[in-house]
Amino acid sequence: MNAIVLSHPNRTAASLQPRLSTEARQLQASTLWITLRRDKNTGLQNFTPNLVQEFRGLVDELHDSRKHQPLAPYAVVQSADPDYFSMGGDLRFFRDCIQRRDAATLREYSMRCLDLLVSWNAKFKATTTSIALVQGRALGGGFEMALGMDYLIAEEHSSFGFPEIMFGLFPCTGAMGLLSSRVGPRNAERMMTNKKVYTAAELYDMGLIDELCPTGQGELAVERFIANHSSRMKARLKVQQSRMRHESLDHAEGVRIVEDWVETAMCLSPEELRSMDMLIMMQEREAATRSQRQAA
């Protein structure tokens, strides 16, 4: 397998410790492989404001580069963390904004998440087939990101859920639309509010996961998928484009969700804030324990 590390001269300097890396892999067809890495300061695999900005910078850079050469027909998003595809949003950041009564900063973060989702769909869906490779837990915004790809491949030990309802919130961008397109609005609402963590097998049976593979064989599953898909690439891309026209993201509805989310966040009760604090402590304690274990 040939792997070429891409340079990113236009990547925003906002993130002093970049968490995204890309490779151009020559599988059965050219593939852009995007890897998410943990925050070096906290050890958490979550969507900090810097990571959202870095990801948006990558999307813009890739779009601009198409003036000189076409983007690879396949893109894969994978986590370097062995336990988490993503924990979702940056709860410590949310808590700080709420404590300071800074609704504007919270709204800016949520709008950037929405713009990232919309920008990815608008700029690449017509020409590129995207694949989420989940090899661990995908929670909250991490689950949303996986659903935002064209295909979702998961290793059998993976798990998925929306924990936001535990502290009185809900997913802040596209979860309702992304889920509804696959399982219908009522089931989407249930999944967003029942606190349940789903196994990969459960979601495969529901049609939310496109392929389930044994633990440790995720990358091989992606290679097989691309080999099969690329054999009829033009026809499958046209069908994909038709599906996207039927499932197009409603930006106005996304903005409404952002406004509702910020309003709800700023009105969380003391009990709900304590629940958020408990989850923050659990995440940070787990990250510290893993760091100690790896250093030993």
C-alpha positions as CSV (number, residue, x, y, z in Angstrom):
1,M,0.0,0.0,0.0
2,N,1.4,3.4,-1.0
3,A,0.8,6.2,1.5
4,I,1.8,9.8,0.8
5,V,1.5,12.3,3.5
6,L,-0.1,15.5,2.2
7,S,1.1,18.9,3.2
8,H,-1.4,21.6,4.3
9,P,0.2,25.0,3.8
10,N,-3.2,26.8,4.1
11,R,-4.3,25.0,7.3
12,T,-5.4,27.5,9.9
13,A,-2.8,28.3,12.6
14,A,-5.5,28.3,15.3
15,S,-4.6,24.8,16.4
16,L,-1.0,24.8,17.6
17,Q,-1.1,21.1,17.9
18,P,-2.8,19.7,14.7
19,R,-5.1,16.8,15.3
20,L,-5.9,15.9,11.7
21,S,-3.6,14.0,9.4
22,T,-4.2,13.0,5.8
23,E,-2.8,10.4,3.4
24,A,-3.3,9.7,-0.2
25,R,-3.7,5.9,-0.3
26,Q,-3.8,4.0,-3.6
27,L,-6.3,1.2,-3.0
28,Q,-8.4,-0.1,-5.9
29,A,-9.1,3.6,-6.4
30,S,-7.4,6.7,-5.0
31,T,-8.5,7.3,-1.5
32,L,-8.0,10.3,0.9
33,W,-7.6,8.9,4.4
34,I,-8.3,11.4,7.2
35,T,-7.2,10.5,10.7
36,L,-8.5,12.2,13.9
37,R,-6.2,12.3,16.8
38,R,-6.7,13.0,20.5
39,D,-6.2,16.4,22.1
40,K,-2.6,16.3,23.5
41,N,-3.5,18.6,26.4
42,T,-6.4,16.6,27.7
43,G,-6.1,13.2,26.1
44,L,-9.7,13.4,25.0
45,Q,-10.9,12.5,21.5
46,N,-13.6,15.2,21.3
47,F,-14.6,18.1,19.1
48,T,-12.9,21.1,20.6
49,P,-13.4,24.5,19.0
50,N,-9.8,24.2,17.5
51,L,-10.5,20.8,16.0
52,V,-13.8,22.1,14.4
53,Q,-11.9,25.0,12.9
54,E,-9.0,22.8,11.8
55,F,-11.4,20.4,10.1
56,R,-13.2,23.3,8.3
57,G,-9.8,24.6,7.1
58,L,-9.0,21.1,5.7
59,V,-12.4,21.1,3.8
60,D,-11.7,24.5,2.4
61,E,-8.2,23.6,1.4
62,L,-9.3,20.4,-0.3
63,H,-11.9,22.3,-2.2
64,D,-9.4,24.9,-3.4
65,S,-7.0,22.2,-4.5
66,R,-9.5,20.9,-6.9
67,K,-8.6,23.8,-9.2
68,H,-5.4,22.0,-9.9
69,Q,-6.3,18.4,-9.5
70,P,-9.5,16.4,-8.8
71,L,-10.2,15.2,-5.4
72,A,-9.8,11.4,-4.8
73,P,-13.1,9.6,-5.5
74,Y,-13.1,8.1,-2.0
75,A,-12.5,9.7,1.4
76,V,-12.2,7.7,4.7
77,V,-12.5,9.2,8.2
78,Q,-10.9,7.2,11.0
79,S,-9.8,7.8,14.6
80,A,-6.3,7.1,15.8
81,D,-7.7,6.5,19.3
82,P,-8.1,2.8,20.0
83,D,-11.2,3.3,22.2
84,Y,-13.1,6.3,20.7
85,F,-14.1,7.3,17.2
86,S,-15.1,10.5,19.1
87,M,-16.6,11.4,22.4
88,G,-18.5,14.2,20.7
89,G,-18.5,17.8,21.8
90,D,-16.1,19.5,24.2
91,L,-18.1,19.4,27.5
92,R,-15.6,21.4,29.5
93,F,-15.9,24.2,26.9
94,F,-19.7,24.0,27.1
95,R,-19.6,24.2,30.9
96,D,-17.3,27.1,30.9
97,C,-19.5,29.1,28.5
98,I,-22.6,28.3,30.5
99,Q,-20.9,29.4,33.8
100,R,-19.7,32.7,32.2
101,R,-23.2,33.2,30.6
102,D,-21.5,33.4,27.2
103,A,-24.2,32.3,24.9
104,A,-22.5,34.1,21.9
105,T,-19.4,31.9,22.1
106,L,-21.5,28.8,22.5
107,R,-23.6,29.7,19.5
108,E,-20.5,30.4,17.4
109,Y,-19.1,26.9,18.2
110,S,-22.4,25.2,17.3
111,M,-22.7,27.2,14.1
112,R,-19.2,26.2,13.1
113,C,-20.2,22.6,13.6
114,L,-23.2,23.1,11.4
115,D,-21.2,24.9,8.8
116,L,-18.7,22.1,8.7
117,L,-21.4,19.5,8.1
118,V,-23.1,21.6,5.4
119,S,-19.8,22.5,3.8
120,W,-18.6,18.8,3.6
121,N,-21.9,17.9,2.0
122,A,-22.0,20.8,-0.5
123,K,-18.4,20.6,-1.7
124,F,-17.7,16.8,-1.9
125,K,-20.9,14.7,-2.0
126,A,-21.3,15.1,-5.8
127,T,-17.9,13.7,-6.7
128,T,-16.6,11.8,-3.6
129,T,-17.9,8.8,-1.7
130,S,-17.1,9.2,2.0
131,I,-16.7,6.4,4.5
132,A,-16.7,6.5,8.3
133,L,-14.6,3.7,9.8
134,V,-15.6,3.3,13.4
135,Q,-13.4,1.2,15.7
136,G,-14.6,2.1,19.1
137,R,-17.2,4.4,20.7
138,A,-18.9,7.1,18.7
139,L,-20.9,9.4,20.9
140,G,-22.8,12.6,20.4
141,G,-21.2,14.7,17.7
142,G,-18.9,11.8,16.9
143,F,-22.0,9.7,16.1
144,E,-23.3,12.6,14.0
145,M,-20.1,12.8,12.0
146,A,-20.2,9.1,11.3
147,L,-23.8,9.4,10.1
148,G,-22.8,12.3,7.9
149,M,-20.6,10.1,5.7
150,D,-22.1,8.2,2.8
151,Y,-21.3,4.8,4.2
152,L,-20.6,3.7,7.8
153,I,-18.4,0.7,8.4
154,A,-18.0,-0.4,12.0
155,E,-16.0,-3.1,13.8
156,E,-18.3,-5.3,15.9
157,H,-17.1,-4.1,19.3
158,S,-18.1,-0.5,18.5
159,S,-20.9,1.3,20.3
160,F,-23.0,4.4,19.5
161,G,-25.2,6.9,21.4
162,F,-26.3,10.4,22.2
163,P,-25.6,11.0,25.9
164,E,-26.6,14.7,25.8
165,I,-30.0,14.0,27.2
166,M,-28.3,12.9,30.5
167,F,-27.6,16.5,31.2
168,G,-30.7,18.1,29.6
169,L,-29.3,18.8,26.1
170,F,-29.6,17.2,22.6
171,P,-27.4,17.0,19.6
172,C,-26.6,20.5,18.4
173,T,-26.5,20.1,14.6
174,G,-27.7,17.4,12.2
175,A,-28.6,14.3,14.2
176,M,-32.3,14.5,13.6
177,G,-32.0,14.9,9.8
178,L,-29.3,12.3,9.5
179,L,-31.1,9.7,11.6
180,S,-34.5,10.5,10.1
181,S,-33.3,9.7,6.6
182,R,-32.5,6.2,7.6
183,V,-34.9,5.2,10.4
184,G,-37.7,7.9,10.3
185,P,-38.3,10.9,12.6
186,R,-40.0,9.0,15.5
187,N,-37.2,6.5,15.8
188,A,-34.7,9.3,15.5
189,E,-36.3,11.2,18.3
190,R,-36.3,8.0,20.4
191,M,-32.6,7.4,19.8
192,M,-31.7,11.0,20.7
193,T,-33.6,11.0,24.0
194,N,-33.5,7.4,25.5
195,K,-29.9,7.6,26.9
196,K,-29.2,4.2,25.3
197,V,-25.8,3.2,24.0
198,Y,-26.3,0.9,21.0
199,T,-24.1,-1.9,19.9
200,A,-22.8,-1.9,16.3
201,A,-24.9,-5.1,15.7
202,E,-28.1,-3.3,16.8
203,L,-27.5,-0.4,14.5
204,Y,-26.6,-2.7,11.6
205,D,-29.9,-4.5,12.0
206,M,-31.6,-1.0,12.0
207,G,-29.9,-0.1,8.8
208,L,-27.8,2.7,10.3
209,I,-24.5,0.8,9.8
210,D,-23.8,-0.3,6.2
211,E,-21.2,-3.0,7.0
212,L,-20.2,-4.8,10.2
213,C,-16.8,-6.5,10.4
214,P,-14.8,-8.3,13.0
215,T,-12.7,-6.3,15.4
216,G,-9.3,-5.5,13.9
217,Q,-10.5,-5.9,10.3
218,G,-11.9,-2.4,9.7
219,E,-9.3,-1.2,7.2
220,L,-9.6,-4.5,5.3
221,A,-13.3,-4.0,5.2
222,V,-12.8,-0.5,3.8
223,E,-10.5,-1.9,1.1
224,R,-13.0,-4.5,0.1
225,F,-15.8,-1.9,0.0
226,I,-13.8,0.4,-2.3
227,A,-12.8,-2.5,-4.6
228,N,-16.4,-3.5,-5.0
229,H,-17.9,0.0,-5.2
230,S,-15.3,1.3,-7.7
231,S,-16.1,-1.5,-10.1
232,R,-19.3,0.4,-10.9
233,M,-18.3,3.8,-9.7
234,K,-20.0,6.0,-12.2
235,A,-23.4,4.3,-11.8
236,R,-23.1,4.2,-8.0
237,L,-22.1,7.8,-7.8
238,K,-25.1,8.9,-9.8
239,V,-27.4,6.9,-7.4
240,Q,-25.6,8.5,-4.5
241,Q,-26.2,12.0,-6.0
242,S,-29.9,11.2,-6.4
243,R,-30.1,10.1,-2.7
244,M,-28.4,13.3,-1.6
245,R,-30.9,15.4,-3.6
246,H,-33.7,13.6,-1.6
247,E,-31.9,13.9,1.7
248,S,-30.4,17.4,1.3
249,L,-29.5,19.1,4.5
250,D,-31.8,22.0,5.5
251,H,-29.5,24.8,6.6
252,A,-32.3,26.9,7.9
253,E,-33.5,24.0,10.1
254,G,-30.0,23.5,11.2
255,V,-29.8,27.1,12.3
256,R,-33.0,26.8,14.2
257,I,-31.6,23.7,16.0
258,V,-28.5,25.7,16.9
259,E,-30.6,28.5,18.4
260,D,-32.8,26.0,20.4
261,W,-29.7,24.2,21.6
262,V,-28.0,27.4,22.9
263,E,-31.2,28.5,24.5
264,T,-31.6,25.2,26.3
265,A,-27.9,25.1,27.3
266,M,-28.1,28.5,29.0
267,C,-31.2,27.3,31.0
268,L,-29.9,24.1,32.4
269,S,-30.9,23.4,36.0
270,P,-28.4,23.0,38.8
271,E,-29.1,19.2,38.8
272,E,-28.5,19.0,35.0
273,L,-25.2,21.0,35.4
274,R,-24.1,18.5,38.1
275,S,-24.8,15.7,35.7
276,M,-22.6,17.4,33.1
277,D,-19.9,17.9,35.7
278,M,-20.0,14.2,36.6
279,L,-19.6,13.2,32.9
280,I,-16.7,15.7,32.5
281,M,-15.0,14.2,35.5
282,M,-15.5,10.6,34.2
283,Q,-14.1,11.5,30.8
284,E,-11.1,13.3,32.2
285,R,-10.4,10.5,34.7
286,E,-10.6,7.9,32.0
287,A,-8.2,9.9,29.8
288,A,-5.7,10.3,32.7
289,T,-5.8,6.6,33.5
290,R,-5.2,5.7,29.9
291,S,-2.3,8.2,29.7
292,Q,-0.7,6.6,32.8
293,R,-1.2,3.1,31.5
294,Q,0.5,4.0,28.2
295,A,3.4,5.8,29.9
296,A,4.0,2.8,32.2
